[in-house]
Amino acid sequence: MTTTTDPMFTDALGTAHRPDPNARIVSLVPSLTEMLCDLGLAPQLVGRTGFCIHPADLVQTIPKVGGTKDVNLDKIRQLAPTHLVVNIDENEKDTVDLLAQFVPHIVVTHPLGPQDNVALARLLGGVFCRAEAAAQWCAAFEAEHAALQAAPKGPPQTMLYVIWQDPWMTISPDTYIARMLAEIGWQVPLLGDVRYPQFRWSPELVQGIDGVLLSSEPYRFTEAHVHALEQQIGKPVMLVDGELLSWYGSRALPGLRYLRQLARA
């Protein structure tokens, strides 16, 4: 039971949430579904998107409610959640506004860089009464981050991080992925005023980069793409794990270890 003296936890929009140990949660963010499960909240997850695939053994029994953007409102209504977990970048505001008409509590997240994962874990752990598990995760994250900062790194490089083909698309410096790469001294070129710009392989673009990173998601780039692109542009091309570089929450922890590997590559 909560009282007026209970602590409040503030989300990305400044909304204060009181802890609720009996929350019925629908998560519309794959990376946060994984974190909620890792905090011990799988039994309270009553809905998830079809893209919420981790951890596989726990999410398979949780009902699907559509995708991150094409959400089935009627399914969510029938599940009668008390809380909805969303993200500013991944979920449509208009859809969330409709859900807010019948879901009492909307927990909004917006991590912009790796260090924001600490506040994220504390928010979810606080709202859903898993503060101790969240504190343990934060301690592990801080230790991994310290190890990454202390690890030897190569010279700064400009890397084009590619997320899609036909049309070719990349990321701007104002993204979570770019800030992850910045941890090892890799910067991404600014190719427009949007966060995920389209681009063409011009001589000027190729000349201004040291290499290319082909992400394993959302487009399924493979080693065959790596070989073909290296032949085309004459610069080093590497296939990288998109989940470990773009998924905040639980996957950010192995993501820091992965960055150490990339720094040595």
Backbone hydrogen bonds in HBPLUS format (Angstrom, degrees):
<---DONOR---> <-ACCEPTOR-->    atom                        ^
c    i                          cat <-CA-CA->   ^        H-A-AA   ^      H-
h    n   atom  resd res      DA  || num        DHA   H-A  angle D-A-AA Bond
n    s   type  num  typ     dist DA aas  dist angle  dist       angle   num
A0006-ASP N   A0003-THR O   3.13 MM   3  5.51 167.0  2.15 112.9 116.9     1
A0009-PHE N   A0017-HIS O   2.81 MM   8  5.05 158.5  1.86 138.6 145.7     2
A0017-HIS N   A0009-PHE O   2.75 MM   8  5.05 148.1  1.85 128.8 139.6     3
A0011-ASP N   A0015-THR O   2.93 MM   4  5.47 158.4  1.98 146.5 150.3     4
A0014-GLY N   A0011-ASP O   2.99 MM   3  5.30 162.8  2.02 114.2 118.9     5
A0012-ALA N   A0108-VAL O   2.90 MM  96  5.51 166.6  1.92 151.6 148.0     6
A0020-ASP N   A0127-VAL O   2.88 MM 107  6.18 156.4  1.93 161.9 162.0     7
A0023-ALA N   A0020-ASP O   3.39 MM   3  5.46 155.3  2.46 115.7 112.8     8
A0082-THR N   A0024-ARG O   2.82 MM  58  5.09 144.0  1.95 128.4 139.9     9
A0083-HIS N   A0024-ARG O   3.04 MM  59  6.07 166.2  2.06 155.6 152.5    10
A0025-ILE N   A0044-GLN O   2.85 MM  19  5.95 171.7  1.86 161.0 162.9    11
A0046-VAL N   A0025-ILE O   2.73 MM  21  5.67 152.3  1.80 147.8 157.6    12
A0026-VAL N   A0083-HIS O   2.99 MM  57  6.41 152.9  2.06 151.3 159.5    13
A0085-VAL N   A0026-VAL O   2.91 MM  59  6.32 161.8  1.95 157.7 162.7    14
A0027-SER N   A0047-GLY O   3.10 MM  20  6.35 158.6  2.15 144.5 141.0    15
A0028-LEU N   A0085-VAL O   3.00 MM  57  6.15 176.4  2.00 170.2 169.7    16
A0032-LEU N   A0029-VAL O   3.00 MM   3  5.32 124.5  2.32 107.3 122.0    17
A0033-THR N   A0029-VAL O   2.89 MM   4  6.15 145.9  2.01 158.2 169.4    18
A0034-GLU N   A0030-PRO O   3.23 MM   4  6.53 156.3  2.29 147.7 152.7    19
A0035-MET N   A0031-SER O   3.19 MM   4  6.48 152.4  2.27 134.5 141.7    20
A0036-LEU N   A0032-LEU O   2.84 MM   4  6.00 162.0  1.88 149.7 154.1    21
A0037-CYS N   A0033-THR O   3.06 MM   4  6.28 156.0  2.11 145.5 151.7    22
A0038-ASP N   A0034-GLU O   2.95 MM   4  6.21 157.5  2.00 148.4 155.0    23
A0039-LEU N   A0035-MET O   2.92 MM   4  6.19 132.9  2.15 143.9 156.6    24
A0041-LEU N   A0036-LEU O   2.91 MM   5  5.31 155.6  1.97 154.1 151.7    25
A0040-GLY N   A0037-CYS O   2.90 MM   3  5.15 158.1  1.95 110.6 116.0    26
A0044-GLN N   A0041-LEU O   2.92 MM   3  5.40 147.5  2.03 115.5 125.5    27
A0045-LEU N   A0042-ALA O   3.10 MM   3  5.18 160.8  2.14 108.1 114.2    28
A0048-ARG N   A0063-PRO O   2.96 MM  15  6.31 139.1  2.13 155.8 167.2    29
A0065-VAL N   A0048-ARG O   2.78 MM  17  5.85 140.1  1.94 151.2 160.1    30
A0052-CYS N   A0049-THR O   3.12 MM   3  5.33 162.0  2.16 106.3 111.9    31
A0050-GLY N   A0066-GLY O   2.80 MM  16  5.89 151.4  1.89 155.5 164.4    32
A0053-ILE N   A0051-PHE O   3.03 MM   2  5.64 115.6  2.46 111.3  94.5    33
A0058-LEU N   A0055-PRO O   2.99 MM   3  5.65 144.5  2.12 118.3 128.2    34
A0059-VAL N   A0055-PRO O   3.03 MM   4  6.16 165.4  2.05 162.5 167.2    35
A0062-ILE N   A0059-VAL O   2.96 MM   3  5.16 158.7  2.01 111.4 118.4    36
A0072-ASN N   A0065-VAL O   2.89 MM   7  5.42 174.7  1.89 147.9 147.8    37
A0067-GLY N   A0070-ASP O   3.17 MM   3  5.05 160.2  2.22 117.8 118.4    38
A0076-ILE N   A0072-ASN O   3.26 MM   4  6.60 161.5  2.29 151.5 156.3    39
A0077-ARG N   A0073-LEU O   2.92 MM   4  6.17 158.1  1.97 151.0 157.5    40
A0078-GLN N   A0074-ASP O   3.01 MM   4  6.25 156.1  2.07 148.6 154.1    41
A0079-LEU N   A0075-LYS O   3.12 MM   4  6.40 139.0  2.29 141.6 152.5    42
A0079-LEU N   A0076-ILE O   3.11 MM   3  5.09 127.1  2.40  95.4 109.4    43
A0080-ALA N   A0077-ARG O   3.18 MM   3  5.33 149.7  2.27 102.4 111.3    44
A0105-HIS N   A0082-THR O   3.05 MM  23  6.08 141.4  2.21 144.0 155.3    45
A0084-LEU N   A0105-HIS O   2.82 MM  21  6.29 146.3  1.93 155.3 166.3    46
A0107-VAL N   A0084-LEU O   2.74 MM  23  5.98 161.4  1.77 164.5 171.0    47
A0086-VAL N   A0107-VAL O   2.99 MM  21  6.27 167.3  2.01 160.6 162.8    48
A0109-THR N   A0086-VAL O   2.96 MM  23  6.16 144.9  2.08 134.5 145.4    49
A0091-ASN N   A0087-ASN O   3.09 MM   4  5.76 156.6  2.15 153.7 155.5    50
A0088-ILE N   A0109-THR O   3.09 MM  21  6.42 156.7  2.15 172.8 175.3    51
A0096-VAL N   A0092-GLU O   3.03 MM   4  6.35 162.8  2.06 155.1 160.1    52
A0097-ASP N   A0093-LYS O   2.82 MM   4  6.05 155.3  1.89 154.4 161.3    53
A0098-LEU N   A0094-ASP O   3.15 MM   4  6.42 147.3  2.26 138.9 146.6    54
A0099-LEU N   A0095-THR O   2.98 MM   4  6.32 156.4  2.04 150.1 157.0    55
A0100-ALA N   A0096-VAL O   2.87 MM   4  6.07 144.1  2.00 145.8 155.9    56
A0101-GLN N   A0098-LEU O   3.15 MM   3  5.51 156.2  2.21 105.7 113.1    57
A0102-PHE N   A0099-LEU O   3.04 MM   3  5.83 161.4  2.07 120.5 125.3    58
A0103-VAL N   A0099-LEU O   2.84 MM   4  5.86 139.8  2.00 154.7 166.6    59
A0116-ASP N   A0113-GLY O   2.99 MM   3  5.55 146.7  2.10 117.3 127.0    60
A0117-ASN N   A0114-PRO O   3.06 MM   3  5.74 165.8  2.08 118.7 123.3    61
A0118-VAL N   A0115-GLN O   3.29 MM   3  6.04 157.8  2.34 117.1 120.9    62
A0120-LEU N   A0116-ASP O   3.02 MM   4  6.24 154.6  2.08 147.6 155.7    63
A0121-ALA N   A0117-ASN O   2.92 MM   4  6.07 162.1  1.96 146.5 149.8    64
A0122-ARG N   A0118-VAL O   3.06 MM   4  6.32 160.5  2.10 149.2 154.8    65
A0123-LEU N   A0119-ALA O   2.87 MM   4  6.04 149.1  1.96 145.3 153.8    66
A0124-LEU N   A0120-LEU O   3.05 MM   4  6.34 171.9  2.05 159.4 158.9    67
A0125-GLY N   A0121-ALA O   2.82 MM   4  5.83 160.6  1.85 148.3 155.1    68
A0126-GLY N   A0122-ARG O   2.83 MM   4  5.71 145.5  1.95 134.8 144.1    69
A0127-VAL N   A0123-LEU O   2.91 MM   4  6.08 175.4  1.92 158.5 159.4    70
A0128-PHE N   A0124-LEU O   3.09 MM   4  5.97 160.6  2.13 143.4 149.0    71
A0130-ARG N   A0125-GLY O   2.59 MM   5  4.27 160.4  1.62 140.0 144.1    72
A0129-CYS N   A0126-GLY O   3.40 MM   3  5.17 169.7  2.41 102.0 103.3    73
A0134-ALA N   A0130-ARG O   2.97 MM   4  6.21 156.2  2.02 152.3 160.0    74
A0135-ALA N   A0131-ALA O   2.84 MM   4  6.04 152.1  1.92 147.0 154.4    75
A0136-GLN N   A0132-GLU O   3.06 MM   4  6.34 154.0  2.13 148.4 154.6    76
A0137-TRP N   A0133-ALA O   3.05 MM   4  6.32 154.4  2.12 144.1 151.1    77
A0138-CYS N   A0134-ALA O   2.87 MM   4  6.13 160.1  1.91 151.7 157.2    78
A0139-ALA N   A0135-ALA O   3.01 MM   4  6.22 153.4  2.09 144.6 151.2    79
A0140-ALA N   A0136-GLN O   3.12 MM   4  6.38 155.9  2.18 144.6 150.6    80
A0141-PHE N   A0137-TRP O   2.89 MM   4  6.17 154.9  1.95 151.0 158.7    81
A0142-GLU N   A0138-CYS O   2.87 MM   4  6.09 166.5  1.89 153.6 156.5    82
A0143-ALA N   A0139-ALA O   3.07 MM   4  6.24 152.9  2.15 142.7 149.8    83
A0144-GLU N   A0140-ALA O   3.04 MM   4  6.29 158.7  2.09 147.1 152.5    84
A0145-HIS N   A0141-PHE O   2.82 MM   4  6.07 156.0  1.88 154.3 161.9    85
A0146-ALA N   A0142-GLU O   2.95 MM   4  6.10 155.1  2.01 144.0 150.3    86
A0147-ALA N   A0143-ALA O   3.01 MM   4  6.25 153.1  2.08 143.7 151.1    87
A0148-LEU N   A0144-GLU O   2.92 MM   4  6.19 150.0  2.01 144.6 152.6    88
A0149-GLN N   A0145-HIS O   2.98 MM   4  6.25 159.9  2.02 149.5 154.3    89
A0150-ALA N   A0146-ALA O   3.03 MM   4  6.22 145.4  2.15 142.7 151.9    90
A0151-ALA N   A0147-ALA O   3.04 MM   4  6.08 123.3  2.38 137.1 150.5    91
A0151-ALA N   A0148-LEU O   3.22 MM   3  5.15 142.2  2.37  96.5 107.2    92
A0157-GLN N   A0185-GLY O   3.14 MM  28  6.57 151.3  2.23 141.4 148.4    93
A0187-GLN N   A0157-GLN O   2.83 MM  30  6.26 163.6  1.86 165.0 168.2    94
A0210-ASP N   A0158-THR O   2.74 MM  52  5.38 169.5  1.75 154.2 158.0    95
A0159-MET N   A0187-GLN O   2.78 MM  28  6.07 154.7  1.85 165.2 172.6    96
A0160-LEU N   A0211-GLY O   3.05 MM  51  6.46 164.7  2.07 151.6 151.6    97
A0213-LEU N   A0160-LEU O   2.81 MM  53  6.01 168.1  1.83 148.8 150.8    98
A0162-VAL N   A0213-LEU O   2.76 MM  51  6.04 168.3  1.78 168.7 172.7    99
A0215-SER N   A0162-VAL O   3.07 MM  53  6.06 173.5  2.07 166.3 167.4   100
A0163-ILE N   A0169-MET O   2.94 MM   6  5.68 158.0  1.99 138.4 145.6   101
A0169-MET N   A0164-TRP O   3.05 MM   5  4.95 147.4  2.15 128.5 125.9   102
A0199-PHE N   A0168-TRP O   3.10 MM  31  5.72 146.5  2.22 135.4 139.1   103
A0170-THR N   A0197-PRO O   2.95 MM  27  5.72 158.5  2.00 162.9 169.2   104
A0172-SER N   A0195-ARG O   2.79 MM  23  4.86 130.8  2.03 151.1 144.9   105
A0179-ARG N   A0175-THR O   3.14 MM   4  6.41 153.0  2.21 145.8 153.2   106
A0180-MET N   A0176-TYR O   2.92 MM   4  6.24 141.0  2.07 147.0 158.5   107
A0180-MET N   A0177-ILE O   3.06 MM   3  5.04 123.5  2.39  94.1 109.0   108
A0181-LEU N   A0177-ILE O   2.96 MM   4  6.33 163.8  1.99 157.3 160.3   109
A0182-ALA N   A0178-ALA O   2.95 MM   4  6.15 142.4  2.10 139.6 150.4   110
A0183-GLU N   A0180-MET O   3.03 MM   3  5.50 151.1  2.11 110.3 118.9   111
A0184-ILE N   A0181-LEU O   3.07 MM   3  5.85 160.9  2.11 119.1 124.0   112
A0186-TRP N   A0181-LEU O   3.17 MM   5  5.24 158.3  2.22 136.4 131.2   113
A0185-GLY N   A0182-ALA O   3.06 MM   3  4.78 166.6  2.08 103.6 105.6   114
A0202-SER N   A0200-ARG O   2.90 MM   2  5.70 130.5  2.15 108.6  93.5   115
A0206-VAL N   A0202-SER O   3.09 MM   4  6.40 170.1  2.10 160.6 161.8   116
A0207-GLN N   A0203-PRO O   2.94 MM   4  6.02 155.8  1.99 145.8 152.8   117
A0208-GLY N   A0204-GLU O   3.17 MM   4  6.28 138.2  2.36 138.2 147.9   118
A0208-GLY N   A0205-LEU O   3.08 MM   3  5.26 130.5  2.33  99.6 112.7   119
A0209-ILE N   A0206-VAL O   3.39 MM   3  5.60 171.5  2.39 109.7 111.6   120
A0212-VAL N   A0236-PRO O   2.91 MM  24  6.36 150.1  2.00 149.3 159.1   121
A0238-MET N   A0212-VAL O   2.87 MM  26  6.27 154.9  1.93 154.2 161.9   122
A0214-LEU N   A0238-MET O   2.79 MM  24  6.06 162.5  1.82 154.2 160.3   123
A0240-VAL N   A0214-LEU O   2.88 MM  26  5.98 164.9  1.90 148.4 151.6   124
A0216-SER N   A0240-VAL O   2.98 MM  24  6.13 132.5  2.21 158.5 171.7   125
A0221-PHE N   A0219-TYR O   2.98 MM   2  5.81 132.5  2.21 105.7  92.0   126
A0225-HIS N   A0222-THR O   3.05 MM   3  5.33 125.4  2.36 102.0 114.8   127
A0226-VAL N   A0222-THR O   3.19 MM   4  6.61 151.2  2.28 142.3 150.7   128
A0227-HIS N   A0223-GLU O   3.00 MM   4  6.29 163.8  2.03 152.7 154.2   129
A0228-ALA N   A0224-ALA O   3.09 MM   4  6.26 167.7  2.11 148.2 151.6   130
A0229-LEU N   A0225-HIS O   2.92 MM   4  6.02 163.5  1.94 152.3 156.7   131
A0230-GLU N   A0226-VAL O   2.98 MM   4  6.14 159.4  2.02 152.2 158.0   132
A0231-GLN N   A0227-HIS O   3.15 MM   4  6.38 155.4  2.22 146.6 152.6   133
A0232-GLN N   A0228-ALA O   3.07 MM   4  6.31 139.1  2.24 136.5 148.1   134
A0232-GLN N   A0229-LEU O   3.00 MM   3  4.83 119.2  2.38  90.1 106.2   135
A0233-ILE N   A0229-LEU O   2.88 MM   4  6.10 165.4  1.90 164.5 164.4   136
A0234-GLY N   A0230-GLU O   2.90 MM   4  5.20 145.8  2.01 133.7 142.1   137
A0246-SER N   A0242-GLY O   2.86 MM   4  5.77 138.2  2.03 147.5 157.1   138
A0247-TRP N   A0243-GLU O   2.94 MM   4  5.18 155.5  2.01 136.4 140.9   139
A0252-ALA N   A0249-GLY O   2.93 MM   3  5.59 157.4  1.98 121.7 129.1   140
A0253-LEU N   A0250-SER O   3.18 MM   3  5.98 158.2  2.23 120.8 125.3   141
A0255-GLY N   A0251-ARG O   2.95 MM   4  5.96 134.3  2.16 134.4 148.4   142
A0256-LEU N   A0252-ALA O   3.02 MM   4  6.24 138.7  2.20 141.8 146.9   143
A0258-TYR N   A0254-PRO O   2.87 MM   4  6.13 149.3  1.97 146.3 155.6   144
A0259-LEU N   A0255-GLY O   2.98 MM   4  6.26 145.4  2.10 142.6 151.2   145
A0260-ARG N   A0256-LEU O   3.28 MM   4  6.65 147.3  2.40 140.1 147.6   146
A0261-GLN N   A0257-ARG O   3.27 MM   4  6.70 146.5  2.38 140.9 149.4   147
A0261-GLN N   A0258-TYR O   3.04 MM   3  5.06 118.5  2.43  94.4 109.5   148
A0262-LEU N   A0258-TYR O   2.95 MM   4  6.35 157.4  2.00 151.2 157.4   149
A0263-ALA N   A0259-LEU O   2.90 MM   4  6.11 152.7  1.97 150.0 157.1   150
A0264-ARG N   A0261-GLN O   3.09 MM   3  5.31 137.2  2.28 100.2 112.0   151
A0265-ALA N   A0262-LEU O   3.03 MM   3  4.97 146.9  2.14  98.3 108.6   152
